[in-house]
Amino acid sequence: MIFVARAQVLADLEARALGTPNTVTMLEEACSERRWWLEQWVDGAPYIGGLIAQDLQDALADQFGRGTREGLWPVCLDCAEGPVHALHIDPDLGGPDPQWVCEETGRNVAPLGGLPTG
């Protein structure tokens, strides 16, 4: 399950040209931490992908700041007007069936692992 989640989040990083060695290392750290969590709560498997994505969002925001494009990963590309804003995982607990949702409109943009390039 961790490997599927890792692949989904990595695909979304690559879609937004953020699959750098630094961000992949951050992704690996998030996966490692959630591996322990999943061992403690096996029934949490449907939530793991969304939780790893949220963990990576937090790590990027901590490292780059929420005022930067990297710190807002993934940035919403659908809203042409207004301030730059991020997408978030819905449901909040990361699953099941996690979706990237626009913070401003609440519109579903893509499933986890399916962000359009941009």
TORMIKE-313728 format. One record per atom (N, C-alpha, C): residue in three letters; atom name; x, y, z. Coordinates in Angstrom, 1 decimal, padded with zeros to 4 digits. Layout:
# TORMIKE-313728
["ALA", "CA", [X, Y, Z]] ...
END
This chain:
# TORMIKE-313728
["MET", "N", [000.8, -001.2, 000.0]] ["MET", "CA", [000.0, 000.0, 000.0]] ["MET", "C", [000.9, 001.3, 000.0]] ["ILE", "N", [002.0, 001.2, 000.7]] ["ILE", "CA", [002.9, 002.4, 000.8]] ["ILE", "C", [003.4, 002.7, -000.6]] ["PHE", "N", [003.8, 001.6, -001.3]] ["PHE", "CA", [004.4, 001.8, -002.6]] ["PHE", "C", [003.4, 002.4, -003.6]] ["VAL", "N", [002.1, 002.0, -003.5]] ["VAL", "CA", [001.1, 002.6, -004.4]] ["VAL", "C", [000.9, 004.1, -004.1]] ["ALA", "N", [000.8, 004.4, -002.8]] ["ALA", "CA", [000.7, 005.8, -002.4]] ["ALA", "C", [001.9, 006.6, -002.8]] ["ARG", "N", [003.1, 006.1, -002.6]] ["ARG", "CA", [004.3, 006.8, -003.0]] ["ARG", "C", [004.3, 007.1, -004.5]] ["ALA", "N", [003.9, 006.1, -005.3]] ["ALA", "CA", [003.8, 006.3, -006.8]] ["ALA", "C", [002.8, 007.4, -007.1]] ["GLN", "N", [001.6, 007.4, -006.5]] ["GLN", "CA", [000.6, 008.4, -006.7]] ["GLN", "C", [001.1, 009.8, -006.4]] ["VAL", "N", [001.7, 010.0, -005.3]] ["VAL", "CA", [002.2, 011.3, -004.9]] ["VAL", "C", [003.4, 011.7, -005.8]] ["LEU", "N", [004.2, 010.8, -006.1]] ["LEU", "CA", [005.3, 011.1, -007.0]] ["LEU", "C", [004.8, 011.5, -008.4]] ["ALA", "N", [003.8, 010.9, -008.9]] ["ALA", "CA", [003.2, 011.3, -010.1]] ["ALA", "C", [002.7, 012.7, -010.1]] ["ASP", "N", [002.1, 013.1, -009.0]] ["ASP", "CA", [001.6, 014.4, -008.8]] ["ASP", "C", [002.7, 015.5, -008.7]] ["LEU", "N", [003.8, 015.1, -008.0]] ["LEU", "CA", [005.0, 015.9, -008.0]] ["LEU", "C", [005.5, 016.2, -009.4]] ["GLU", "N", [005.7, 015.1, -010.1]] ["GLU", "CA", [006.2, 015.2, -011.5]] ["GLU", "C", [005.3, 016.0, -012.4]] ["ALA", "N", [004.0, 015.9, -012.2]] ["ALA", "CA", [003.0, 016.6, -013.0]] ["ALA", "C", [003.2, 018.1, -012.9]] ["ARG", "N", [003.7, 018.5, -011.7]] ["ARG", "CA", [003.9, 019.9, -011.4]] ["ARG", "C", [005.4, 020.3, -011.4]] ["ALA", "N", [006.2, 019.5, -012.0]] ["ALA", "CA", [007.6, 019.7, -012.2]] ["ALA", "C", [008.3, 019.9, -010.8]] ["LEU", "N", [007.9, 019.2, -009.8]] ["LEU", "CA", [008.6, 019.3, -008.5]] ["LEU", "C", [009.2, 018.0, -008.1]] ["GLY", "N", [009.4, 017.1, -009.0]] ["GLY", "CA", [010.0, 015.8, -008.6]] ["GLY", "C", [011.5, 015.9, -008.5]] ["THR", "N", [012.0, 016.8, -007.7]] ["THR", "CA", [013.4, 017.1, -007.5]] ["THR", "C", [014.0, 016.1, -006.4]] ["PRO", "N", [015.3, 015.9, -006.4]] ["PRO", "CA", [015.9, 015.1, -005.3]] ["PRO", "C", [015.4, 015.5, -003.9]] ["ASN", "N", [015.3, 016.8, -003.7]] ["ASN", "CA", [014.9, 017.2, -002.4]] ["ASN", "C", [013.5, 016.8, -002.0]] ["THR", "N", [012.6, 017.0, -003.0]] ["THR", "CA", [011.2, 016.7, -002.7]] ["THR", "C", [011.0, 015.2, -002.6]] ["VAL", "N", [011.7, 014.4, -003.4]] ["VAL", "CA", [011.6, 013.0, -003.4]] ["VAL", "C", [012.1, 012.5, -002.0]] ["THR", "N", [013.1, 013.1, -001.5]] ["THR", "CA", [013.6, 012.7, -000.2]] ["THR", "C", [012.5, 013.0, 000.9]] ["MET", "N", [011.9, 014.1, 000.7]] ["MET", "CA", [010.8, 014.5, 001.7]] ["MET", "C", [009.7, 013.5, 001.5]] ["LEU", "N", [009.4, 013.0, 000.3]] ["LEU", "CA", [008.4, 012.0, 000.1]] ["LEU", "C", [008.8, 010.7, 000.8]] ["GLU", "N", [010.0, 010.3, 000.6]] ["GLU", "CA", [010.5, 009.1, 001.3]] ["GLU", "C", [010.4, 009.2, 002.8]] ["GLU", "N", [010.6, 010.3, 003.4]] ["GLU", "CA", [010.5, 010.5, 004.8]] ["GLU", "C", [009.0, 010.4, 005.2]] ["ALA", "N", [008.1, 011.0, 004.5]] ["ALA", "CA", [006.7, 010.8, 004.8]] ["ALA", "C", [006.3, 009.4, 004.7]] ["CYS", "N", [006.7, 008.7, 003.7]] ["CYS", "CA", [006.4, 007.3, 003.5]] ["CYS", "C", [006.9, 006.4, 004.7]] ["SER", "N", [008.1, 006.7, 005.1]] ["SER", "CA", [008.7, 006.0, 006.2]] ["SER", "C", [007.9, 006.2, 007.5]] ["GLU", "N", [007.5, 007.4, 007.8]] ["GLU", "CA", [006.7, 007.7, 009.0]] ["GLU", "C", [005.4, 007.1, 008.9]] ["ARG", "N", [004.7, 007.1, 007.7]] ["ARG", "CA", [003.4, 006.5, 007.6]] ["ARG", "C", [003.5, 005.0, 007.6]] ["ARG", "N", [004.6, 004.4, 007.2]] ["ARG", "CA", [004.7, 002.9, 007.3]] ["ARG", "C", [004.5, 002.4, 008.7]] ["TRP", "N", [005.2, 003.1, 009.7]] ["TRP", "CA", [005.0, 002.8, 011.1]] ["TRP", "C", [003.5, 002.9, 011.5]] ["TRP", "N", [002.9, 004.0, 011.1]] ["TRP", "CA", [001.5, 004.3, 011.4]] ["TRP", "C", [000.6, 003.2, 010.9]] ["LEU", "N", [000.9, 002.7, 009.6]] ["LEU", "CA", [000.1, 001.7, 009.0]] ["LEU", "C", [000.3, 000.3, 009.7]] ["GLU", "N", [001.5, 000.1, 010.2]] ["GLU", "CA", [001.7, -001.1, 011.0]] ["GLU", "C", [000.9, -001.1, 012.3]] ["GLN", "N", [000.7, 000.0, 012.8]] ["GLN", "CA", [-000.1, 000.1, 014.1]] ["GLN", "C", [-001.6, 000.0, 013.8]] ["TRP", "N", [-002.0, 000.5, 012.6]] ["TRP", "CA", [-003.5, 000.5, 012.3]] ["TRP", "C", [-003.6, 000.0, 010.8]] ["VAL", "N", [-003.7, -001.3, 010.7]] ["VAL", "CA", [-003.8, -002.0, 009.4]] ["VAL", "C", [-005.0, -001.5, 008.6]] ["ASP", "N", [-006.1, -001.3, 009.4]] ["ASP", "CA", [-007.4, -000.8, 008.7]] ["ASP", "C", [-007.2, 000.6, 008.1]] ["GLY", "N", [-006.1, 001.2, 008.4]] ["GLY", "CA", [-005.9, 002.6, 007.8]] ["GLY", "C", [-005.4, 002.6, 006.4]] ["ALA", "N", [-005.3, 001.5, 005.8]] ["ALA", "CA", [-004.7, 001.4, 004.4]] ["ALA", "C", [-005.5, 002.3, 003.4]] ["PRO", "N", [-006.8, 002.4, 003.4]] ["PRO", "CA", [-007.4, 003.3, 002.4]] ["PRO", "C", [-007.1, 004.7, 002.6]] ["TYR", "N", [-006.5, 005.1, 003.7]] ["TYR", "CA", [-006.2, 006.5, 004.0]] ["TYR", "C", [-004.8, 006.9, 003.7]] ["ILE", "N", [-003.9, 005.9, 003.5]] ["ILE", "CA", [-002.5, 006.2, 003.5]] ["ILE", "C", [-002.0, 007.1, 002.4]] ["GLY", "N", [-002.6, 007.0, 001.2]] ["GLY", "CA", [-002.2, 007.9, 000.1]] ["GLY", "C", [-002.5, 009.3, 000.4]] ["GLY", "N", [-003.7, 009.6, 000.8]] ["GLY", "CA", [-004.0, 011.0, 001.1]] ["GLY", "C", [-003.2, 011.6, 002.3]] ["LEU", "N", [-002.9, 010.7, 003.2]] ["LEU", "CA", [-002.2, 011.2, 004.4]] ["LEU", "C", [-000.7, 011.5, 004.0]] ["ILE", "N", [-000.1, 010.7, 003.2]] ["ILE", "CA", [001.2, 010.9, 002.7]] ["ILE", "C", [001.2, 012.2, 001.9]] ["ALA", "N", [000.2, 012.4, 001.0]] ["ALA", "CA", [000.2, 013.7, 000.3]] ["ALA", "C", [000.1, 014.9, 001.2]] ["GLN", "N", [-000.7, 014.8, 002.2]] ["GLN", "CA", [-000.9, 015.9, 003.2]] ["GLN", "C", [000.4, 016.1, 004.0]] ["ASP", "N", [001.1, 015.0, 004.3]] ["ASP", "CA", [002.4, 015.1, 005.0]] ["ASP", "C", [003.4, 015.9, 004.1]] ["LEU", "N", [003.4, 015.5, 002.9]] ["LEU", "CA", [004.4, 016.2, 001.9]] ["LEU", "C", [004.0, 017.7, 001.8]] ["GLN", "N", [002.7, 018.0, 001.7]] ["GLN", "CA", [002.3, 019.4, 001.6]] ["GLN", "C", [002.8, 020.1, 002.8]] ["ASP", "N", [002.7, 019.6, 004.0]] ["ASP", "CA", [003.1, 020.3, 005.2]] ["ASP", "C", [004.6, 020.4, 005.2]] ["ALA", "N", [005.4, 019.4, 004.7]] ["ALA", "CA", [006.8, 019.5, 004.7]] ["ALA", "C", [007.3, 020.5, 003.7]] ["LEU", "N", [006.7, 020.6, 002.6]] ["LEU", "CA", [007.0, 021.6, 001.6]] ["LEU", "C", [006.7, 023.0, 002.1]] ["ALA", "N", [005.6, 023.2, 002.7]] ["ALA", "CA", [005.2, 024.5, 003.3]] ["ALA", "C", [006.2, 024.9, 004.4]] ["ASP", "N", [006.6, 024.0, 005.2]] ["ASP", "CA", [007.6, 024.3, 006.2]] ["ASP", "C", [008.9, 024.7, 005.6]] ["GLN", "N", [009.4, 024.0, 004.6]] ["GLN", "CA", [010.7, 024.3, 004.0]] ["GLN", "C", [010.7, 025.5, 003.1]] ["PHE", "N", [009.7, 025.7, 002.3]] ["PHE", "CA", [009.7, 026.8, 001.4]] ["PHE", "C", [008.8, 028.0, 001.7]] ["GLY", "N", [007.9, 027.8, 002.7]] ["GLY", "CA", [007.0, 028.9, 003.1]] ["GLY", "C", [005.7, 028.9, 002.3]] ["ARG", "N", [004.6, 029.2, 002.9]] ["ARG", "CA", [003.3, 029.1, 002.2]] ["ARG", "C", [003.1, 030.2, 001.2]] ["GLY", "N", [004.0, 031.2, 001.1]] ["GLY", "CA", [003.9, 032.2, 000.1]] ["GLY", "C", [004.6, 031.9, -001.2]] ["THR", "N", [005.2, 030.7, -001.3]] ["THR", "CA", [005.8, 030.3, -002.5]] ["THR", "C", [005.1, 029.2, -003.3]] ["ARG", "N", [005.3, 029.1, -004.6]] ["ARG", "CA", [004.7, 028.1, -005.3]] ["ARG", "C", [005.0, 026.7, -004.8]] ["GLU", "N", [006.3, 026.5, -004.4]] ["GLU", "CA", [006.6, 025.2, -003.9]] ["GLU", "C", [005.9, 024.9, -002.5]] ["GLY", "N", [005.8, 025.9, -001.7]] ["GLY", "CA", [005.2, 025.8, -000.4]] ["GLY", "C", [003.7, 025.7, -000.5]] ["LEU", "N", [003.1, 026.0, -001.7]] ["LEU", "CA", [001.7, 025.8, -001.9]] ["LEU", "C", [001.3, 024.6, -002.7]] ["TRP", "N", [002.3, 023.7, -003.0]] ["TRP", "CA", [002.1, 022.5, -003.8]] ["TRP", "C", [000.9, 021.7, -003.3]] ["PRO", "N", [000.1, 021.3, -004.3]] ["PRO", "CA", [000.0, 021.7, -005.6]] ["PRO", "C", [-000.8, 022.9, -005.8]] ["VAL", "N", [-000.3, 023.8, -006.6]] ["VAL", "CA", [-001.1, 025.1, -006.9]] ["VAL", "C", [-002.2, 024.8, -007.8]] ["CYS", "N", [-003.4, 025.4, -007.6]] ["CYS", "CA", [-004.5, 025.3, -008.4]] ["CYS", "C", [-004.3, 026.0, -009.8]] ["LEU", "N", [-004.5, 025.3, -010.8]] ["LEU", "CA", [-004.3, 025.9, -012.2]] ["LEU", "C", [-005.6, 026.2, -012.8]] ["ASP", "N", [-006.7, 025.8, -012.2]] ["ASP", "CA", [-008.0, 026.0, -012.8]] ["ASP", "C", [-008.6, 027.4, -012.6]] ["CYS", "N", [-008.2, 028.1, -011.5]] ["CYS", "CA", [-008.7, 029.4, -011.2]] ["CYS", "C", [-007.8, 030.5, -011.8]] ["ALA", "N", [-008.3, 031.2, -012.8]] ["ALA", "CA", [-007.5, 032.2, -013.5]] ["ALA", "C", [-007.4, 033.5, -012.8]] ["GLU", "N", [-008.5, 033.8, -012.0]] ["GLU", "CA", [-008.5, 035.0, -011.2]] ["GLU", "C", [-008.3, 034.8, -009.7]] ["GLY", "N", [-007.9, 035.8, -009.1]] ["GLY", "CA", [-007.7, 035.7, -007.6]] ["GLY", "C", [-006.3, 035.3, -007.3]] ["PRO", "N", [-006.0, 035.2, -006.0]] ["PRO", "CA", [-004.7, 034.9, -005.5]] ["PRO", "C", [-004.3, 033.5, -005.8]] ["VAL", "N", [-003.0, 033.2, -005.9]] ["VAL", "CA", [-002.5, 031.9, -006.1]] ["VAL", "C", [-002.9, 031.1, -004.9]] ["HIS", "N", [-003.4, 029.9, -005.1]] ["HIS", "CA", [-003.8, 029.1, -003.9]] ["HIS", "C", [-003.6, 027.6, -004.2]] ["ALA", "N", [-003.6, 026.8, -003.2]] ["ALA", "CA", [-003.3, 025.4, -003.3]] ["ALA", "C", [-004.5, 024.5, -003.5]] ["LEU", "N", [-004.3, 023.3, -003.8]] ["LEU", "CA", [-005.3, 022.3, -003.8]] ["LEU", "C", [-005.1, 021.5, -002.4]] ["HIS", "N", [-006.1, 020.9, -002.0]] ["HIS", "CA", [-006.0, 020.1, -000.8]] ["HIS", "C", [-006.7, 018.7, -001.0]] ["ILE", "N", [-006.3, 017.8, -000.2]] ["ILE", "CA", [-006.8, 016.4, -000.3]] ["ILE", "C", [-008.2, 016.4, 000.5]] ["ASP", "N", [-009.1, 015.8, -000.2]] ["ASP", "CA", [-010.5, 015.6, 000.4]] ["ASP", "C", [-010.8, 014.1, 000.2]] ["PRO", "N", [-011.3, 013.4, 001.2]] ["PRO", "CA", [-011.6, 013.9, 002.6]] ["PRO", "C", [-010.4, 014.2, 003.4]] ["ASP", "N", [-010.6, 015.0, 004.5]] ["ASP", "CA", [-009.5, 015.5, 005.3]] ["ASP", "C", [-008.6, 014.4, 005.9]] ["LEU", "N", [-009.2, 013.3, 006.2]] ["LEU", "CA", [-008.4, 012.2, 006.7]] ["LEU", "C", [-007.6, 011.4, 005.6]] ["GLY", "N", [-007.7, 011.9, 004.4]] ["GLY", "CA", [-006.9, 011.3, 003.3]] ["GLY", "C", [-007.5, 010.1, 002.6]] ["GLY", "N", [-008.7, 009.7, 002.9]] ["GLY", "CA", [-009.3, 008.7, 002.1]] ["GLY", "C", [-010.7, 008.2, 002.7]] ["PRO", "N", [-011.2, 007.2, 002.2]] ["PRO", "CA", [-010.8, 006.5, 001.0]] ["PRO", "C", [-011.0, 007.4, -000.2]] ["ASP", "N", [-010.4, 007.0, -001.3]] ["ASP", "CA", [-010.6, 007.6, -002.6]] ["ASP", "C", [-010.2, 009.1, -002.6]] ["PRO", "N", [-009.0, 009.4, -002.2]] ["PRO", "CA", [-008.6, 010.9, -002.0]] ["PRO", "C", [-008.6, 011.6, -003.4]] ["GLN", "N", [-009.1, 012.8, -003.3]] ["GLN", "CA", [-009.2, 013.7, -004.4]] ["GLN", "C", [-008.5, 015.0, -004.1]] ["TRP", "N", [-007.9, 015.7, -005.1]] ["TRP", "CA", [-007.3, 017.0, -005.0]] ["TRP", "C", [-008.5, 018.0, -005.3]] ["VAL", "N", [-008.7, 018.9, -004.4]] ["VAL", "CA", [-009.9, 019.8, -004.4]] ["VAL", "C", [-009.3, 021.2, -004.3]] ["CYS", "N", [-009.9, 022.2, -005.1]] ["CYS", "CA", [-009.5, 023.6, -005.1]] ["CYS", "C", [-010.0, 024.2, -003.7]] ["GLU", "N", [-009.0, 024.9, -003.1]] ["GLU", "CA", [-009.3, 025.5, -001.8]] ["GLU", "C", [-010.4, 026.6, -001.9]] ["GLU", "N", [-010.4, 027.3, -003.1]] ["GLU", "CA", [-011.3, 028.4, -003.3]] ["GLU", "C", [-012.7, 028.0, -003.7]] ["THR", "N", [-012.8, 027.1, -004.6]] ["THR", "CA", [-014.1, 026.8, -005.2]] ["THR", "C", [-014.7, 025.5, -004.6]] ["GLY", "N", [-013.9, 024.6, -004.0]] ["GLY", "CA", [-014.3, 023.3, -003.5]] ["GLY", "C", [-014.5, 022.3, -004.6]] ["ARG", "N", [-014.1, 022.6, -005.8]] ["ARG", "CA", [-014.3, 021.8, -007.0]] ["ARG", "C", [-013.2, 020.7, -007.0]] ["ASN", "N", [-013.6, 019.4, -007.3]] ["ASN", "CA", [-012.7, 018.3, -007.5]] ["ASN", "C", [-011.9, 018.6, -008.7]] ["VAL", "N", [-010.5, 018.5, -008.6]] ["VAL", "CA", [-009.6, 018.8, -009.7]] ["VAL", "C", [-009.1, 017.4, -010.3]] ["ALA", "N", [-008.7, 016.5, -009.4]] ["ALA", "CA", [-008.2, 015.3, -009.9]] ["ALA", "C", [-008.1, 014.3, -008.7]] ["PRO", "N", [-008.1, 013.0, -009.1]] ["PRO", "CA", [-007.8, 012.0, -008.0]] ["PRO", "C", [-006.3, 012.1, -007.7]] ["LEU", "N", [-005.9, 011.6, -006.5]] ["LEU", "CA", [-004.5, 011.5, -006.1]] ["LEU", "C", [-003.8, 010.7, -007.1]] ["GLY", "N", [-002.7, 011.2, -007.6]] ["GLY", "CA", [-002.0, 010.5, -008.7]] ["GLY", "C", [-002.4, 010.9, -010.1]] ["GLY", "N", [-003.4, 011.8, -010.2]] ["GLY", "CA", [-003.9, 012.1, -011.5]] ["GLY", "C", [-003.9, 013.6, -011.8]] ["LEU", "N", [-003.0, 014.4, -011.1]] ["LEU", "CA", [-003.0, 015.8, -011.4]] ["LEU", "C", [-002.6, 016.1, -012.8]] ["PRO", "N", [-003.2, 017.0, -013.5]] ["PRO", "CA", [-002.8, 017.4, -014.8]] ["PRO", "C", [-001.4, 018.2, -014.8]] ["THR", "N", [-000.7, 018.1, -015.8]] ["THR", "CA", [000.6, 018.8, -015.8]] ["THR", "C", [000.4, 020.3, -015.9]] ["GLY", "N", [001.4, 021.0, -015.4]] ["GLY", "CA", [001.2, 022.5, -015.5]] ["GLY", "C", [002.3, 023.2, -014.8]] 
END
